[in-house]
Amino acid sequence: MAPENLQTLLDFFKVLSDETRLKLLGLLAQRECSVEEMAALLHLKAPTISHHLAKLKSLNLVLLNPEGNTHLYRLNSEQLQLLSRDLLSSEQLKTLAQSVQPEAWETTVLKAFVENDRILSIPAARKKRFVLLKWLVQKIEPDRDYSEKEINAILKQHHEDCATLRRELIGYQLMSRKDGTYRRLPPTEWLQEAGNFN
């Protein structure tokens, strides 16, 4: 999303995050009203209504129709639809997350559970445990068969409970075990979906 569109989106939500302004839009969606009418209908003072109308006008959500000495306001429904379509489309909203680094959460998890290449504790939460196990399986060479003794030696370098780690690596399909031989599986065979860990 372009920076100017992001600012417009922020302004849009800021303007519409006020109950009085939403009520004003609701009134103006029904009919044209003067400041005095809106003040009476909402039990507010005219300067308060004018303040909120100025916020709505900043996004061109209300239009002023001067009628003699009276100023009538109405909803600019075209602008509301335009902003909704242009700023709130799923394509536009997806672009908001483009600067988010997916690895940031994994890095945070690893900082909490690993220190000096040693696992401080095995996370209880399945998603966090998977992050830890993906880190751990990188310590095992791919395309090589290991005996249980060899796998235990590698795992003990990182945590004393090698039996639990070994079982978890197999359970999460990061490693396979066949006839007492262990092998690191390629990432394409790992459990990938977060839904598998709920």
N, C-alpha and C positions, 0 to 999 in steps of 0.2 A: 504494500500500500504506500502510495506516495506520501511524503511528509505533510503536505498541505491537506490531503484527505484524512490522514490520521488526526491532525489538529481539528478538522471539521467534525470528525467522529467523536472526539473527546468533548468538543463544545456541544455537540448534539446531545450526548448523554448527560453532560453537566446541566444543560438547560432543562432537559426533560426529567431530571432527577428530583424535581421539586413538585410536591403535591398541588400547590396552588396553580402552578403553570400547567399541569396536566388538566386540572379542572377548567382553567381558562380555555385550553384547546378543545375540551369537551363542549363547553358552552358555545364557542365560536364554530364548532362543527355543526351545531344545530341551527344557528342563526347569527346575523350581524348584531353586535351589541356596542353600546357606548361604554366608556370607562365607568360612568355613574351606575349604569345598569349592572355591570359585572360586579362592582363594589357592593351593591345592594344584594345581589343574588348570592355572593360568597361571604357576606357579612364582614367585609374588609373596607379599609379606607381607600379613597381614590388614588392617593399617592402610592400606596402599596400595589394596587393594580397596575398603575403606570410603570412602576419599577419592573414588574414581571413581564409586562407587554414589551418593554425595551429589550429584555433578554430574548424573548421569542422573536422580536423583529431582527435581532442580530443574526439569526439564521434564516430570515425571510419566511418564517412560519406563519406570520400574521400580516395582513394587509390593511392599510388605513384607507377608508373611503370618507373624505370630507363631505358632509351634507349640511350646508349652511354653517351654523355655529356649532353643530354637533359633529363629532368625529366618530364614525362607526368602524369597528374592527371586524374582520372576518378571517377565518382560517384559510391559509394558502395551501389547500389540499394537494395541489400539483407539486409544490416544493416538498411537502412532507413525503409524498410518494417517491419523488426523485431522490431525496436523501435516503429514504429507506431502501430503495432499490440499489442505489449506487454505493452506499456505505455499509449496508447490513446484509448484502448478498453473501452466501456462504463462501464464494470465491474471494471476496474482499476480506472477510473475517479470517480466512485461512492464511492470508498474507501477513496478518498481525503476528503470527508465530514464526515467521521466517528467521528472525534473529535469535530465536531460542535455540540453545545448543542442547540436543537430546542427551549428550553424554554428561551434562552438568549434574543431573540427579545421580547417575552412577558414580561419578567422582565423589560426590557428597557421601554416598553410602560407603564407598571404600575408605574414605577418610575416617568414618565413624567406626569401622570394624577392622581396619588393617593399620598396623604401625610397624615400620621397619621390616616390611615383608612378612610379618607375623600376624596371624588372625587373632584379634583380641577376644572375640566371641562369635559364635555362629548365629546369625540373625534368626529370630523366630518368624518374622514376616517372610512369606514365600518369595515375593518380588525382590526383596533385599537379599535373601539367600541366593537367588538366582544370579544376581549381580556379582556377589562374592564368588560363587562357583565359576562363573565365566572368567573372572580374574584368575582364579586358581587353576583352571584347566589350561590356561596359557603357559603354565610352568611345566606342562607335560608335552613332550615332543609329539607332533602328529606323525602318522604313518609308521608307527613303531609299536611292537607288542611288548608288554611289560608283565612281569610276574607280580603276584600280590606283594611279595617282599619289596620289589623295586618301587611299586606305587606307594606303599606305606612309607618308604624312606623319603620319597619326594614330598608326600603330604605332611610328614612329621617335621619337615623343615619349616612348615608354616603354621601347624597346630598339632597338639598332642593327640586329639581325637581323630586319628586317621580313619578308623572304621566308619564313623559317621560321615566323614567327608567323602570317603570312597562310595558308600551307599548313595549319598546325595548326588554325586557326580553321575552315577549310573541312573538313578531315578529321574534326574533332569535330562537324561539322554545326552550328556556331554561326553560320556565314556561308555564303552560296551565291555561286557565280561562274557567270555565264552571259554569253557574248559579251563578255568583258572588263569586265563590270559586276559589282560586289560589293554584297551586301545582307546585313544582319544578319537572321538568322532568329529567329522567336519562340521562347521557351523550350520550348514544347510540341514543337518539332521537334528540339531538341538531343538528343544521345546522353544518356540518363538513367541507364541501369543500370550499376552499378559493374562488373558482369560483362563489359561491353563493353571494359573497360580492362585486363583481365588479359592 
